[in-house]
């Protein structure tokens, strides 16, 4: 058998081979569109996660404030500062069912009623709210060990942000007025003083709840004890060019 090859047949064969082994412009366009949709989906998903995370901070702080208002309305004292809390929460009169083993006496559970959440009362604050039922959880009401050590989920609540915790104390953050604040940060070994949030996210939370300024209003930001330069703040104001987790925040309790 004799097979004849013509120039036209060879060129046709090569042309068909090129097309069978490559992508057309339409196919490439479809691939690029799919890749773009995937990237957009991932980016959009990350934005949604971040938005939900920031909103969870706002919700948690507002829930604490609501719980405190409810407690104060019921007992006419702030939790932690409640001067006769023992009378309400010791149901058997022996002190064995309230405030831990170290509180068999009324003084072990009561505050001093002066309207100030002091160093000792900052632990009772969370316990009183839990005992009253306005806050979920169980808290020991005392410092861990001989130092004023805090442990998230044990004597202070975990924050809605992983790795963070809440504290409460009467003090003056970042030049603000001296009053009772809910503190939001991460543990530094003893207290809740380390950074928990980036500058950008701190500003976002501040704007959602207050004036967006670190040194005025009802929210005050500070440099976390573990933050390295560039810090959260510069001359008391948010350092917007700073990146990474650098801030801790305080919210007025009232």
C-alpha positions in Angstrom: 0.0 0.0 0.0 1.3 3.4 -0.9 0.5 6.4 1.4 0.8 9.8 -0.2 1.4 12.9 1.9 0.6 16.3 0.5 1.8 19.7 1.8 -1.8 20.6 2.6 -2.4 17.5 4.6 0.7 18.0 6.7 -0.2 21.6 7.5 -3.7 20.7 8.4 -2.5 18.0 10.7 0.0 20.3 12.5 -2.8 23.0 12.8 -5.2 20.5 14.4 -2.4 19.2 16.8 -1.7 22.8 18.0 -5.4 23.3 18.8 -5.8 20.0 20.5 -2.8 20.5 22.9 -3.5 24.2 23.9 -6.2 26.4 25.4 -8.4 28.7 23.4 -8.8 32.3 24.5 -12.3 31.5 25.7 -11.1 28.6 27.8 -8.3 30.8 29.3 -10.9 33.5 30.1 -13.1 31.0 31.9 -10.2 29.8 34.0 -9.2 33.3 34.9 -12.8 34.2 35.9 -13.0 31.1 38.1 -9.7 32.0 39.8 -10.9 35.5 40.3 -14.2 34.3 41.9 -12.2 32.0 44.2 -9.9 34.8 45.3 -12.8 37.2 45.8 -14.6 34.5 47.8 -11.6 33.9 50.1 -11.1 37.7 50.6 -14.8 38.3 51.2 -14.9 35.4 53.6 -12.0 36.8 55.6 -13.7 40.2 55.7 -16.9 38.6 57.0 -14.9 36.7 59.7 -13.1 39.9 60.8 -16.4 41.9 60.9 -18.1 39.2 63.0 -15.1 39.1 65.4 -15.2 42.9 65.9 -19.0 42.8 66.3 -18.6 40.1 68.9 -16.4 42.4 71.0 -19.1 45.1 70.9 -21.8 42.6 71.8 -19.9 41.2 74.7 -19.1 44.5 76.3 -22.7 45.7 75.9 -23.9 42.5 77.4 -21.7 43.0 80.5 -23.0 46.6 80.8 -26.6 45.4 80.6 -25.9 42.7 83.2 -24.4 45.3 85.5 -27.4 47.6 85.1 -29.7 44.8 85.9 -27.7 43.8 89.0 -27.6 47.4 90.2 -31.3 47.9 89.7 -32.0 44.7 91.7 -29.6 45.3 94.6 -28.7 49.0 94.5 -25.0 48.1 94.5 -22.5 47.3 91.8 -21.5 43.7 91.6 -18.3 43.2 93.5 -19.0 46.3 95.5 -22.2 44.8 96.9 -22.0 45.4 100.7 -24.3 42.6 101.7 -24.1 40.2 98.8 -23.5 37.3 101.4 -27.0 37.8 102.7 -28.5 37.1 99.2 -26.3 34.4 97.9 -25.5 32.2 101.0 -28.6 30.0 100.9 -27.7 27.7 103.8 -26.3 30.3 106.2 -23.1 28.4 106.6 -21.1 30.0 103.8 -20.5 26.6 102.3 -22.3 27.2 99.0 -20.9 30.6 98.1 -17.7 32.3 97.0 -15.4 29.3 97.5 -14.0 27.7 100.6 -12.3 30.9 101.8 -15.6 32.7 102.3 -17.3 31.1 105.3 -17.5 34.6 106.7 -19.7 37.4 105.2 -16.6 39.5 104.6 -15.4 36.9 102.1 -18.1 37.7 99.7 -19.1 41.3 100.4 -17.8 44.5 98.9 -17.5 47.8 100.7 -20.3 49.6 99.0 -18.4 52.8 98.0 -19.2 52.6 94.3 -15.6 51.8 93.4 -14.4 48.4 92.0 -11.1 48.1 93.8 -8.4 45.4 93.5 -10.1 42.8 95.6 -13.6 43.5 94.3 -12.6 43.1 90.7 -12.7 39.3 91.3 -16.0 39.4 93.2 -17.5 41.5 90.4 -17.7 38.6 87.9 -18.7 36.1 90.6 -21.6 38.2 91.8 -22.9 38.6 88.2 -22.7 34.8 87.8 -24.4 34.1 91.1 -27.2 36.5 90.3 -27.7 34.8 87.0 -27.2 37.8 84.7 -23.9 36.3 83.4 -23.0 32.8 82.2 -20.1 31.0 83.8 -18.7 30.2 87.2 -16.0 32.3 88.8 -14.0 31.8 92.0 -14.2 35.4 93.1 -10.6 35.4 94.4 -7.1 35.9 93.0 -5.2 32.8 92.0 -2.4 32.2 94.4 -0.7 34.8 96.6 -0.4 37.4 93.8 -3.4 39.0 92.1 -3.2 36.5 89.3 -6.0 36.3 86.8 -7.0 33.3 84.8 -9.5 33.5 82.0 -12.5 31.2 82.6 -11.5 30.7 86.3 -11.8 34.1 88.0 -12.3 36.4 85.0 -14.3 35.7 81.8 -12.7 34.8 78.5 -13.2 37.5 75.8 -15.1 36.8 72.6 -11.7 37.1 70.9 -9.6 33.9 71.3 -6.8 34.4 73.8 -8.3 37.4 75.4 -10.0 38.1 78.7 -12.0 40.8 80.6 -11.1 42.5 83.8 -12.8 45.4 85.7 -11.2 48.1 87.8 -11.4 51.7 88.9 -8.5 53.5 87.3 -7.6 56.2 84.7 -6.5 54.7 81.3 -4.7 56.9 78.8 -5.5 60.2 80.5 -9.2 59.4 80.9 -11.3 60.1 84.0 -10.8 57.9 87.0 -13.9 55.6 87.1 -14.8 51.9 86.8 -13.8 50.3 83.5 -14.1 47.0 81.8 -10.6 46.1 80.6 -10.1 44.0 77.4 -6.7 42.5 76.7 -4.7 39.3 77.1 -3.0 37.8 80.1 0.6 38.9 80.9 1.2 36.2 83.5 -0.6 38.0 86.4 -3.1 40.5 85.1 -4.9 41.3 81.8 -2.4 43.8 80.5 -1.1 42.5 77.2 -2.3 43.5 73.8 -5.2 41.7 72.1 -6.1 43.8 69.1 -4.5 45.7 66.2 -4.7 49.5 65.9 -7.0 49.2 62.8 -9.4 46.9 64.7 -9.3 49.0 67.8 -10.3 52.1 65.8 -13.1 50.1 64.2 -14.5 49.0 67.6 -14.0 52.6 69.0 -16.0 54.1 66.1 -18.8 51.5 66.5 -19.2 52.3 70.2 -17.8 55.8 70.7 -15.9 58.7 69.0 -13.0 56.7 67.4 -10.4 58.5 69.5 -8.1 56.6 71.9 -8.0 59.3 74.6 -11.5 60.6 74.9 -15.2 59.5 75.2 -16.2 56.2 76.8 -13.5 54.0 75.3 -9.7 54.4 75.9 -6.9 52.5 74.3 -3.5 51.8 75.7 -0.3 50.1 74.5 -0.3 46.4 75.5 2.4 45.6 78.1 4.0 43.2 75.5 3.8 45.6 72.5 7.0 46.5 70.7 7.5 49.7 68.6 5.7 50.9 66.6 3.1 50.9 69.4 -0.7 51.2 69.5 -0.4 54.9 70.5 1.6 57.9 69.8 1.2 60.8 72.2 -2.0 59.2 73.4 -3.6 58.9 69.9 -4.0 55.9 67.7 -0.8 55.3 65.6 -2.7 54.3 62.4 0.5 53.2 60.6 1.2 50.6 63.2 0.6 47.0 62.3 0.1 43.8 64.3 -1.5 43.2 67.7 -0.5 46.2 69.8 -3.6 47.5 71.7 -5.6 46.8 74.8 -8.8 48.7 75.5 -10.9 49.9 78.4 -14.7 50.7 78.3 -16.4 52.8 80.9 -18.7 50.6 83.0 -21.4 53.2 83.5 
